[in-house]
Amino acid sequence: MPQVVAEALSTGLPVMTTPVGDIPDLVRHRENGWLMPEHAAAEEWAVAIQTLLDNPDKLAMLRKNAREFAERTLTLERFQQGFRSGIETLLADTSRH
């Protein structure tokens, strides 16, 4: 889990990012953040940012949803589960060599 994304959401900061790795598990496009195409041009990023700046109600909704998502989803139990899963994967890979 990308820690900086989790921290941003937990403070009510919507995240604008690309859908790589585990990010789509955390950021829901236009719900609690904004997912941009992986190879989006700078102009596309600028349009997306301007869209949010021009729509304070939408931005406020994203902020609220980001915070609520984090409170509901980013729990200690989930962190422990992810950590345990990562360790188990590393151990399994190590035992194969």
C-alpha positions in Angstrom: 0.0 0.0 0.0 1.4 3.4 -1.0 1.9 5.0 2.4 1.8 8.6 1.2 -1.5 8.0 -0.5 -3.0 6.5 2.7 -1.7 9.4 4.7 -3.1 12.0 2.3 -6.5 10.4 2.3 -6.5 10.1 6.1 -6.1 13.9 6.3 -8.9 14.5 3.9 -6.6 15.4 1.0 -7.9 13.9 -2.3 -5.1 12.3 -4.3 -4.5 12.9 -8.0 -2.4 10.1 -9.3 -2.0 7.4 -11.9 -3.6 3.9 -11.4 -0.4 1.9 -10.8 0.3 -0.7 -8.3 -2.1 -0.8 -5.3 -3.2 2.8 -5.9 -6.6 1.9 -7.4 -7.4 0.0 -4.2 -7.2 3.3 -2.4 -8.1 6.0 -4.9 -11.6 5.9 -6.4 -11.8 8.1 -9.5 -14.0 11.2 -8.8 -15.1 9.7 -5.5 -12.1 10.3 -3.2 -9.5 11.3 -5.7 -8.6 11.5 -9.3 -7.0 8.8 -11.4 -5.2 10.0 -14.5 -4.1 7.9 -17.4 -0.6 6.5 -16.9 0.9 8.5 -19.7 -1.2 11.6 -19.4 0.4 14.8 -20.8 1.1 17.8 -18.6 -1.9 19.5 -20.2 -4.2 16.8 -19.1 -3.0 17.1 -15.5 -3.5 20.9 -15.7 -7.1 20.4 -17.0 -7.9 18.0 -14.2 -6.4 20.3 -11.6 -8.3 23.3 -13.0 -11.5 21.3 -13.0 -11.2 20.8 -9.3 -10.2 24.4 -8.6 -13.2 25.6 -10.6 -15.6 23.3 -8.7 -15.2 23.9 -5.0 -18.2 21.8 -4.2 -16.7 18.8 -6.0 -13.4 19.4 -4.2 -15.2 19.5 -0.9 -17.0 16.3 -1.6 -13.7 14.6 -2.6 -12.1 15.8 0.6 -15.0 14.5 2.7 -15.0 11.2 0.9 -11.2 10.8 1.2 -11.4 11.2 5.0 -14.4 8.9 5.4 -12.8 6.2 3.2 -9.6 6.4 5.3 -11.5 6.1 8.5 -13.5 3.2 7.2 -10.8 1.3 5.4 -7.3 2.3 6.5 -7.3 0.5 9.8 -4.6 -1.0 11.9 -6.0 -4.5 11.1 -5.6 -3.8 7.3 -2.1 -2.5 7.8 -1.2 -5.7 9.8 -2.8 -7.9 7.2 -0.9 -6.2 4.4 2.4 -6.3 6.3 1.9 -10.0 7.1 1.0 -10.8 3.5 4.2 -9.0 2.3 6.4 -10.9 4.7 4.8 -14.2 3.7 5.4 -13.5 0.1 9.0 -12.6 0.7 9.5 -15.8 2.8 7.9 -17.9 0.0 10.1 -16.3 -2.6 13.2 -16.9 -0.5 12.4 -20.5 0.1 12.2 -21.2 -3.6 15.9 -20.2 -4.1 
